[in-house]
Amino acid sequence: MPMYFFDVLERDGTITHDVIGVKLDCPDQALDVASRTLISVLQDEAMRHPEFKVQIVVREDAGNEIGRRDAIVSQSDQAD
């Protein structure tokens, strides 16, 4: 089973490299994990930071990027 790594890139340019990784069956499964992780990050960060950007970069064990999941949250000053 191949290893996949999930690096987190924050708005300020900070990169947290995943050095542990996870064994998964295929790239699609790794991208699904990245999507679920992104949702979790959004839930945690949105209440504390009204504006932020985060990207999860998925790498396979040879170091090649297989995809990204990203989100941008911004506060609107417009009232309905």
Backbone torsions as a table, in degrees:
resi	resn	phi	psi	omega
1	MET	NA	132.3	-179.7
2	PRO	-72.8	155.0	175.7
3	MET	-95.3	143.8	175.6
4	TYR	-129.4	146.1	-177.2
5	PHE	-123.9	144.7	-173.3
6	PHE	-123.6	96.3	179.9
7	ASP	-87.7	143.0	-179.6
8	VAL	-112.0	124.7	178.4
9	LEU	-111.7	119.3	-178.1
10	GLU	-98.6	165.2	-175.7
11	ARG	-54.5	-37.5	-177.7
12	ASP	-78.2	3.3	178.9
13	GLY	93.3	-4.7	178.3
14	THR	-65.6	131.2	177.5
15	ILE	-117.1	126.5	174.0
16	THR	-105.9	111.0	-177.8
17	HIS	-84.7	130.7	174.7
18	ASP	-78.1	116.4	-179.9
19	VAL	-105.3	-4.0	-178.5
20	ILE	-96.7	-51.2	179.7
21	GLY	75.6	173.2	-179.2
22	VAL	-140.3	137.0	174.7
23	LYS	-83.5	125.3	179.7
24	LEU	-136.8	162.1	-176.0
25	ASP	-68.6	-38.1	-172.0
26	CYS	-158.0	166.9	179.0
27	PRO	-59.1	-37.9	179.6
28	ASP	-61.2	-38.4	178.2
29	GLN	-66.3	-38.4	178.2
30	ALA	-64.5	-40.5	178.4
31	LEU	-67.5	-34.3	174.6
32	ASP	-63.5	-42.3	177.6
33	VAL	-61.7	-42.5	179.2
34	ALA	-62.0	-40.7	178.8
35	SER	-63.5	-44.3	179.1
36	ARG	-65.9	-38.0	177.8
37	THR	-64.7	-40.7	179.1
38	LEU	-61.7	-42.3	177.3
39	ILE	-60.0	-42.5	178.8
40	SER	-63.0	-43.0	178.0
41	VAL	-62.2	-42.6	178.9
42	LEU	-59.8	-44.5	179.5
43	GLN	-62.7	-39.3	-178.8
44	ASP	-73.3	-42.3	-171.1
45	GLU	-88.2	-29.8	-173.2
46	ALA	-61.0	-33.8	180.0
47	MET	-74.6	-29.6	-177.5
48	ARG	-91.1	-30.1	-175.5
49	HIS	-131.0	106.3	-177.2
50	PRO	-67.0	-17.1	177.3
51	GLU	-136.8	121.6	176.1
52	PHE	-162.5	163.3	177.3
53	LYS	-132.8	138.7	177.8
54	VAL	-143.4	143.6	177.6
55	GLN	-131.5	139.1	172.7
56	ILE	-113.3	119.2	-179.5
57	VAL	-101.6	125.6	-178.5
58	VAL	-101.0	125.7	178.0
59	ARG	-118.2	147.7	172.4
60	GLU	-92.0	172.0	-169.9
61	ASP	-61.4	-19.3	175.5
62	ALA	-83.6	-4.3	177.8
63	GLY	97.1	-4.4	-179.2
64	ASN	-78.3	136.7	177.5
65	GLU	-71.8	133.1	177.0
66	ILE	-109.7	-11.0	177.6
67	GLY	167.6	172.8	179.9
68	ARG	-138.0	153.2	170.8
69	ARG	-130.1	131.5	-178.4
70	ASP	-142.1	161.2	178.9
71	ALA	-150.2	145.8	174.2
72	ILE	-126.2	129.7	177.2
73	VAL	-117.9	127.6	177.9
74	SER	-136.4	145.8	-178.5
75	GLN	-86.6	134.9	178.0
76	SER	-98.1	138.0	177.0
77	ASP	-91.1	-2.3	-178.3
78	GLN	-83.8	135.0	174.7
79	ALA	-99.5	144.3	179.4
80	ASP	-76.0	NA	NA
